[in-house]
Amino acid sequence: MVVGDIATGTDVIVIGGGPGGYTAAIRASQRGKDVVLIEKEDIGGTCLNRGCIPAKAFIHSSKMYEEFLSKDEKDVYTKQDLDFSEVQKWKNSIVEKLNGGVKQILKKHGVEVKKGKAHFIDSKTVRVEEEHRTDKIEFENAVIATGSQPMEIPGLEFSQEKVISSRELLNLEEVPEELVVVGGGYIGMEAVTKFSKFGSEVKVVEAMERILGNFDEEVVESLQDANSDYTQNIYESAKAQEVKYRDDKAVLVAEKEDEEVEVEGDYILVAVGRTPKNVTEELGLENTSIEPDEHGFIEVDSQMRTSEENIFAIGDVVGQPMLAHKAYREGRVAAEVISGEPAAFDNQYIPKVMYTDPEVAVVGMSLEEAEDKYGDELKIGKFPFSASGRALTVDDTSGFVRVLACPKGKLLGVQIAGVRASDMIAEATLALEMQAYLDDIVNTIHAHPTFPEAFAEACEDAQGDPIHTV
């Protein structure tokens, strides 16, 4: 039996418990607001439960397994030595630990969590459909943080057998012998990283002329030079058309140079990007003045405010880049504005990280953008990890750090391809936000031997007087 509407009230209602949503809820509660957080699935959202965290746990496990097989005794080991069920258990334990930690923090700060679906009745009221009851909640302010979902393409709908998204990929019961990946972006390439190391034969079908089209060509070439997984079985300029089945295998049919290509696998992973959920239909936005754009994104100002003065939106639902760390920041901004603080999303630089092997991380202007603006006056500095003492000590010397600066030495952008790139990009992002010059980096003492020294060395190279390169 479902109980009818029970009317209650709150200062702030947050719809969606992912990185942006739970951050907004916690921050608003820290500022003295009465907060209700509504999540229809799991607290932590896609990133914690079905994306970033489990994916990175898999990548770590796969690298460890590859290192194990690369020992001198390699020929005595076989794929069967991998207990994938134990890898899944370990990955799930990490998710459960982090999920439990977020719930504990929400509880500590007095955030009321409701599991259900929210629907706007008007710009001051939502109806929450829970398992055995329906609540009507009046609010002063609301934050929409409903996230995004994997994008489907015609002919490869997820309803078809053996066609999966990144969500299902992370919950496979065993390592597939063959995996077809549609989409050569960062999600697809991270899938290559994980499963090729676990022993799968991974095949990538990319519609564009090259994989990783959003990254500088030299960065991608460095990645491919370091790891043959990103050059073998790559079908570029190939457009996926449909799936058919043969001998219990899924066969992707693609068009390449006016010819039909068939690529066979145990599963076909569609990794062509993410799209916002249909928030108008799901949330009843027609009962407010909020109208998503043609792509489904909600327009907001720098304070994350929508066309409704008291309703805010954050995270993937407000547009690119769809990154958890952007959502964290937007969640804090929305909550602080609601609390009367002069906050705004005024960040100029948002780093992008790809957890391939080696890793890739970029922030600020690309080489092409900087060359277009400054031409021959552009200062370019580069430091190879082959000259890094720290990289040598871990036997991982592929890749480089490249910095771009204007003629007067002001930092414009940084690209890193190599070990620990995901960690190193933080200093580069801070430097850009602080409007740093090459001198600021060079004259900051970096501990030795460390990976971040490579950033300082690249800045010295941009000045024309490097110490540790010929």
C-alpha positions as CSV (number, residue, x, y, z in Angstrom):
1,M,0.0,0.0,0.0
2,V,1.3,3.5,-0.9
3,V,0.5,6.3,1.5
4,G,-0.8,9.5,0.0
5,D,1.1,12.9,-0.1
6,I,2.5,13.9,3.3
7,A,3.4,17.6,3.2
8,T,6.7,18.7,4.8
9,G,9.1,21.7,4.3
10,T,12.8,22.3,4.1
11,D,15.3,25.1,3.3
12,V,17.1,23.3,0.6
13,I,16.2,20.3,-1.5
14,V,19.0,18.6,-3.6
15,I,17.9,16.3,-6.4
16,G,20.7,13.8,-7.1
17,G,23.3,12.4,-4.8
18,G,26.3,12.3,-7.0
19,P,29.5,14.3,-6.4
20,G,27.9,17.6,-7.1
21,G,24.7,16.8,-5.3
22,Y,26.1,15.5,-2.0
23,T,28.7,18.2,-1.9
24,A,25.9,20.9,-2.2
25,A,23.9,19.1,0.5
26,I,26.8,18.9,2.9
27,R,27.9,22.5,2.3
28,A,24.4,23.9,2.7
29,S,24.0,22.0,5.9
30,Q,27.4,23.3,7.1
31,R,26.0,26.8,6.6
32,G,23.0,26.1,8.8
33,K,20.4,25.1,6.3
34,D,17.9,22.3,6.7
35,V,18.6,20.0,3.8
36,V,16.8,17.1,2.1
37,L,18.8,15.0,-0.4
38,I,16.9,12.9,-2.9
39,E,18.6,10.0,-4.8
40,K,16.8,7.3,-6.7
41,E,19.7,4.9,-6.9
42,D,23.0,5.1,-4.9
43,I,24.6,7.9,-3.0
44,G,27.8,8.9,-4.8
45,G,26.2,8.7,-8.2
46,T,27.8,7.4,-11.4
47,C,31.4,8.4,-10.5
48,L,31.6,6.6,-7.2
49,N,29.4,3.6,-8.0
50,R,29.6,3.0,-11.7
51,G,32.3,5.1,-13.2
52,C,35.5,6.9,-12.0
53,I,36.2,4.9,-8.8
54,P,35.5,1.3,-9.9
55,A,37.1,2.0,-13.3
56,K,40.3,3.2,-11.6
57,A,40.3,0.2,-9.3
58,F,40.2,-2.1,-12.3
59,I,43.0,-0.2,-14.0
60,H,45.2,-0.6,-10.9
61,S,44.4,-4.3,-10.7
62,S,45.1,-4.8,-14.4
63,K,48.4,-3.1,-14.2
64,M,49.4,-5.2,-11.2
65,Y,48.4,-8.3,-13.1
66,E,50.5,-7.3,-16.2
67,E,53.5,-6.6,-14.0
68,F,53.1,-10.0,-12.5
69,L,53.1,-11.6,-15.9
70,S,56.1,-9.6,-17.0
71,K,58.4,-11.3,-14.6
72,D,61.1,-13.7,-15.8
73,E,58.8,-16.6,-15.1
74,K,56.1,-15.2,-17.5
75,D,55.9,-18.3,-19.6
76,V,54.7,-20.4,-16.7
77,Y,51.7,-18.3,-16.0
78,T,48.4,-18.3,-17.9
79,K,45.3,-16.1,-18.0
80,Q,43.6,-18.6,-15.7
81,D,45.7,-17.4,-12.8
82,L,43.6,-14.3,-12.7
83,D,40.7,-14.7,-10.2
84,F,38.5,-12.0,-11.7
85,S,35.8,-12.6,-9.1
86,E,38.3,-11.5,-6.4
87,V,39.1,-8.4,-8.4
88,Q,35.4,-7.6,-8.5
89,K,35.1,-8.2,-4.8
90,W,38.0,-5.8,-4.1
91,K,36.6,-3.2,-6.4
92,N,33.2,-3.5,-4.8
93,S,34.7,-3.1,-1.3
94,I,36.3,0.2,-2.3
95,V,32.9,1.4,-3.6
96,E,31.1,0.3,-0.5
97,K,33.7,2.0,1.8
98,L,33.5,5.3,0.0
99,N,29.7,5.1,-0.3
100,G,29.5,4.4,3.4
101,G,31.8,7.3,4.2
102,V,29.7,9.8,2.2
103,K,26.5,8.5,4.0
104,Q,28.3,9.0,7.3
105,I,29.3,12.5,6.5
106,L,25.7,13.4,5.4
107,K,24.3,11.9,8.6
108,K,26.9,13.8,10.7
109,H,25.8,17.1,9.1
110,G,22.1,16.3,9.6
111,V,21.2,15.9,5.9
112,E,18.0,14.0,5.5
113,V,18.4,11.4,2.7
114,K,15.4,10.1,0.8
115,K,15.6,7.3,-1.8
116,G,13.0,8.1,-4.4
117,K,12.1,10.1,-7.5
118,A,11.6,13.8,-7.4
119,H,9.1,15.7,-9.5
120,F,8.5,19.4,-9.5
121,I,4.9,20.4,-8.8
122,D,5.8,24.0,-9.1
123,S,8.9,26.1,-8.4
124,K,8.4,25.8,-4.7
125,T,7.3,22.2,-4.3
126,V,8.4,18.7,-5.3
127,R,6.7,15.4,-5.0
128,V,9.0,12.6,-3.9
129,E,7.9,9.0,-4.8
130,E,9.5,6.5,-2.4
131,E,8.9,2.8,-2.2
132,H,5.9,2.8,0.1
133,R,4.9,6.5,0.3
134,T,4.8,9.8,-1.5
135,D,5.9,13.0,0.1
136,K,5.2,16.5,-0.9
137,I,8.1,18.8,0.1
138,E,8.0,22.6,0.0
139,F,11.4,24.3,-0.3
140,E,13.0,27.7,-0.4
141,N,15.8,26.6,-2.7
142,A,16.4,23.6,-4.9
143,V,19.6,22.2,-6.5
144,I,19.2,19.9,-9.6
145,A,22.2,17.5,-9.8
146,T,20.8,14.6,-11.9
147,G,23.9,13.9,-13.8
148,S,24.1,12.1,-17.2
149,Q,23.8,8.8,-18.8
150,P,25.7,6.8,-21.5
151,M,24.8,7.9,-25.0
152,E,23.2,5.4,-27.3
153,I,23.6,5.4,-31.1
154,P,21.2,4.1,-33.7
155,G,21.6,0.4,-34.4
156,L,23.5,-0.2,-31.2
157,E,20.9,0.3,-28.5
158,F,21.7,-1.0,-25.0
159,S,18.5,-3.1,-25.2
160,Q,20.3,-5.4,-27.7
161,E,22.0,-8.6,-26.5
162,K,25.7,-8.2,-25.7
163,V,25.6,-4.4,-26.3
164,I,26.7,-2.7,-23.1
165,S,27.7,0.6,-21.6
166,S,30.5,1.4,-19.2
167,R,28.1,0.6,-16.4
168,E,27.7,-3.1,-17.4
169,L,31.4,-3.4,-18.4
170,L,32.5,-2.8,-14.8
171,N,30.2,-5.6,-13.5
172,L,31.1,-8.4,-15.9
173,E,31.5,-11.7,-14.2
174,E,34.5,-12.7,-16.2
175,V,37.1,-11.2,-18.5
176,P,35.9,-11.4,-22.1
177,E,38.3,-13.0,-24.6
178,E,37.3,-10.3,-27.2
179,L,35.9,-6.9,-26.5
180,V,34.8,-4.4,-29.2
181,V,34.8,-0.8,-28.1
182,V,32.8,1.7,-30.1
183,G,34.4,5.1,-29.5
184,G,38.0,6.1,-29.2
185,G,37.6,8.8,-26.6
186,Y,38.9,8.6,-23.1
187,I,36.2,6.2,-21.8
188,G,37.0,3.8,-24.7
189,M,40.8,4.1,-24.2
190,E,40.5,3.5,-20.5
191,A,38.5,0.3,-21.3
192,V,41.4,-0.7,-23.6
193,T,43.8,-0.1,-20.7
194,K,41.9,-2.3,-18.3
195,F,40.9,-5.3,-20.3
196,S,43.9,-5.6,-22.6
197,K,46.0,-6.0,-19.5
198,F,43.6,-8.5,-18.0
199,G,44.1,-10.6,-21.2
200,S,41.3,-9.5,-23.5
201,E,41.8,-8.8,-27.2
202,V,40.3,-5.3,-27.4
203,K,39.3,-3.8,-30.7
204,V,38.4,-0.1,-31.1
205,V,36.1,1.3,-33.7
206,E,36.4,5.1,-34.0
207,A,34.3,7.3,-36.4
208,M,36.8,10.1,-36.5
209,E,40.2,10.1,-38.3
210,R,42.1,9.3,-35.2
211,I,41.5,8.2,-31.6
212,L,41.5,10.8,-28.8
213,G,40.7,13.6,-31.1
214,N,40.3,16.0,-28.2
215,F,44.0,15.6,-27.2
216,D,47.1,17.1,-28.9
217,E,48.4,14.8,-31.6
218,E,51.9,14.6,-30.1
219,V,50.4,13.6,-26.8
220,V,48.5,10.8,-28.5
221,E,51.5,9.7,-30.5
222,S,53.6,9.5,-27.3
223,L,50.9,7.3,-25.7
224,Q,50.8,5.0,-28.8
225,D,54.6,4.8,-28.9
226,A,54.7,3.7,-25.3
227,N,52.0,1.1,-25.5
228,S,51.0,-1.0,-28.5
229,D,47.6,-1.6,-27.0
230,Y,46.6,1.8,-28.5
231,T,47.8,1.0,-32.0
232,Q,46.7,-2.6,-32.5
233,N,43.1,-3.5,-33.6
234,I,42.2,0.2,-34.1
235,Y,39.7,0.9,-36.8
236,E,39.7,4.7,-37.4
237,S,37.3,6.5,-39.8
238,A,34.9,3.6,-39.3
239,K,31.3,4.4,-38.5
240,A,29.4,1.8,-36.5
241,Q,26.1,0.8,-38.1
242,E,24.5,-2.2,-36.5
243,V,25.1,-5.5,-34.6
244,K,24.4,-9.0,-35.7
245,Y,25.2,-12.3,-34.1
246,R,27.3,-15.3,-35.1
247,D,28.3,-18.4,-33.1
248,D,27.4,-16.8,-29.8
249,K,29.4,-13.7,-30.7
250,A,28.4,-10.2,-31.3
251,V,29.5,-8.8,-34.6
252,L,29.7,-5.1,-35.1
253,V,29.1,-3.9,-38.6
254,A,30.9,-0.7,-39.5
255,E,31.4,1.4,-42.6
256,K,35.0,2.3,-43.5
257,E,35.9,4.0,-46.8
258,D,32.6,2.9,-48.3
259,E,33.3,-0.7,-47.4
260,E,31.7,-2.9,-44.8
261,V,33.8,-4.0,-41.9
262,E,32.8,-6.7,-39.4
263,V,34.4,-6.7,-35.9
264,E,33.6,-9.6,-33.7
265,G,33.6,-9.8,-29.9
266,D,32.0,-11.3,-26.8
267,Y,30.6,-7.8,-26.0
268,I,30.3,-4.5,-27.8
269,L,31.0,-1.6,-25.5
270,V,29.4,1.7,-26.7
271,A,31.5,4.5,-25.3
272,V,30.7,7.5,-27.5
273,G,30.0,9.9,-24.7
274,R,27.4,10.9,-22.2
275,T,24.2,12.9,-22.4
276,P,22.1,14.6,-19.8
277,K,19.0,12.7,-18.7
278,N,15.6,13.9,-19.9
279,V,15.1,16.2,-16.9
280,T,12.0,17.8,-18.4
281,E,10.1,14.6,-18.4
282,E,11.8,13.0,-15.3
283,L,11.6,16.1,-13.1
284,G,8.5,17.8,-14.4
285,L,10.4,21.0,-15.4
286,E,7.4,22.0,-17.4
287,N,5.9,23.0,-14.1
288,T,8.7,25.6,-13.7
289,S,10.1,28.2,-16.1
290,I,13.2,26.1,-16.7
291,E,13.7,25.0,-20.3
292,P,16.7,22.8,-21.2
293,D,18.5,23.6,-24.4
294,E,18.3,21.5,-27.6
295,H,21.0,19.2,-26.2
296,G,19.1,18.7,-22.9
297,F,21.4,20.9,-20.8
298,I,20.1,23.4,-18.2
299,E,21.4,26.9,-18.6
300,V,22.8,28.6,-15.5
301,D,24.7,31.7,-14.6
302,S,28.1,31.9,-12.8
303,Q,26.3,31.3,-9.5
304,M,24.7,28.1,-10.9
305,R,21.3,29.8,-10.8
306,T,18.7,28.7,-13.4
307,S,15.9,30.9,-14.9
308,E,14.0,30.2,-11.6
309,E,15.6,32.5,-9.0
310,N,15.5,29.8,-6.3
311,I,16.4,26.8,-8.4
312,F,20.1,25.9,-9.1
313,A,21.6,23.3,-11.3
314,I,25.1,21.7,-11.2
315,G,27.2,18.9,-12.7
316,D,26.7,17.1,-15.9
317,V,23.2,18.5,-16.4
318,V,24.6,22.0,-17.0
319,G,27.0,21.0,-19.8
320,Q,30.6,20.2,-20.6
321,P,33.0,19.2,-19.3
322,M,31.2,16.3,-17.6
323,L,33.7,15.8,-14.8
324,A,33.2,15.0,-11.2
325,H,35.8,17.6,-10.0
326,K,33.8,20.3,-11.9
327,A,30.6,19.1,-10.2
328,Y,32.3,19.3,-6.7
329,R,33.1,22.9,-7.3
330,E,29.7,23.8,-8.7
331,G,28.0,22.1,-5.7
332,R,29.9,24.2,-3.3
333,V,29.2,27.4,-5.2
334,A,25.4,26.7,-5.4
335,A,25.2,25.9,-1.6
336,E,27.2,29.0,-0.7
337,V,25.1,31.3,-2.9
338,I,22.0,29.8,-1.3
339,S,23.5,30.6,2.1
340,G,24.0,34.3,1.2
341,E,27.7,34.1,0.3
342,P,29.2,35.9,-2.7
343,A,30.3,32.7,-4.4
344,A,30.7,32.2,-8.1
345,F,32.1,29.6,-10.5
346,D,34.9,31.7,-11.7
347,N,37.4,29.0,-12.3
348,Q,39.2,29.5,-15.6
349,Y,41.0,26.1,-15.7
350,I,39.6,22.6,-15.4
351,P,42.1,19.7,-15.8
352,K,41.3,16.7,-17.9
353,V,42.8,13.3,-17.0
354,M,42.9,10.0,-18.9
355,Y,43.9,6.9,-16.9
356,T,45.6,5.1,-19.8
357,D,49.1,3.6,-19.5
358,P,50.9,5.9,-19.5
359,E,48.5,8.5,-18.1
360,V,47.6,11.7,-19.9
361,A,46.6,15.0,-18.2
362,V,46.1,18.4,-19.7
363,V,45.0,21.8,-18.6
364,G,44.8,25.3,-20.2
365,M,45.5,26.0,-23.9
366,S,46.4,23.2,-26.3
367,L,49.5,23.6,-28.5
368,E,47.3,24.3,-31.5
369,E,45.4,27.0,-29.7
370,A,48.6,28.7,-28.3
371,E,50.3,28.6,-31.7
372,D,47.3,30.1,-33.4
373,K,47.4,33.0,-30.9
374,Y,51.1,33.6,-30.5
375,G,52.7,32.1,-33.5
376,D,56.5,32.0,-33.5
377,E,56.6,34.0,-30.2
378,L,55.1,31.2,-28.3
379,K,57.5,29.8,-25.6
380,I,57.5,26.0,-25.6
381,G,59.3,23.9,-23.0
382,K,59.5,20.1,-22.9
383,F,61.1,17.6,-20.5
384,P,61.1,13.9,-21.2
385,F,60.6,11.4,-18.4
386,S,63.6,9.5,-19.7
387,A,65.7,12.3,-18.1
388,S,63.7,12.1,-14.8
389,G,65.6,10.4,-12.0
390,R,62.3,9.5,-10.3
391,A,60.9,8.0,-13.4
392,L,64.0,5.9,-13.9
393,T,63.7,4.5,-10.3
394,V,60.3,3.1,-11.0
395,D,61.3,1.9,-14.5
396,D,58.7,3.9,-16.3
397,T,60.2,6.6,-18.5
398,S,57.8,7.0,-21.4
399,G,56.3,10.4,-22.2
400,F,57.0,14.0,-21.4
401,V,55.8,17.2,-19.8
402,R,55.2,20.2,-22.1
403,V,54.5,23.7,-21.0
404,L,53.3,26.6,-23.1
405,A,53.9,30.3,-22.2
406,C,53.2,33.7,-23.8
407,P,56.2,35.8,-25.0
408,K,56.4,37.4,-21.6
409,G,56.6,34.1,-19.8
410,K,53.0,33.8,-18.5
411,L,51.9,30.2,-18.3
412,L,49.2,29.2,-20.9
413,G,48.8,25.5,-20.8
414,V,50.4,22.2,-19.7
415,Q,50.3,18.7,-21.3
416,I,51.6,15.7,-19.5
417,A,51.9,12.2,-21.0
418,G,53.5,9.8,-18.6
419,V,53.7,8.2,-15.2
420,R,51.7,10.0,-12.4
421,A,50.3,12.6,-14.9
422,S,47.0,12.6,-13.0
423,D,48.8,13.7,-9.8
424,M,51.2,16.2,-11.5
425,I,48.5,18.2,-13.2
426,A,47.3,19.7,-9.9
427,E,50.4,21.9,-9.6
428,A,50.0,23.0,-13.2
429,T,46.3,23.9,-12.6
430,L,47.1,25.9,-9.5
431,A,49.9,27.7,-11.3
432,L,47.5,28.7,-14.1
433,E,44.7,29.8,-11.7
434,M,47.3,31.9,-9.9
435,Q,48.4,33.5,-13.2
436,A,51.9,32.2,-12.7
437,Y,54.9,32.9,-14.9
438,L,57.7,30.5,-15.8
439,D,60.0,32.2,-13.3
440,D,57.4,31.4,-10.5
441,I,57.7,27.7,-11.2
442,V,61.4,27.6,-11.9
443,N,62.2,29.5,-8.7
444,T,60.0,27.2,-6.5
445,I,62.1,24.5,-5.0
446,H,60.8,21.0,-6.0
447,A,61.7,18.0,-3.8
448,H,64.2,15.6,-5.4
449,P,63.8,13.0,-6.7
450,T,60.1,13.5,-7.5
451,F,57.9,13.4,-10.6
452,P,56.8,17.1,-10.3
453,E,60.4,18.2,-10.9
454,A,59.7,17.4,-14.6
455,F,57.2,20.3,-14.6
456,A,59.8,22.8,-13.3
457,E,62.4,21.4,-15.8
458,A,60.0,21.9,-18.7
459,C,59.5,25.5,-17.6
460,E,63.3,26.0,-17.6
461,D,63.4,24.6,-21.1
462,A,60.8,27.1,-22.1
463,Q,63.1,29.8,-20.9
464,G,65.9,28.4,-23.0
465,D,68.3,27.4,-20.2
466,P,67.5,23.8,-19.1
467,I,69.8,22.1,-16.6
468,H,69.1,18.4,-17.0
469,T,68.5,18.0,-20.8
470,V,71.0,18.4,-23.6
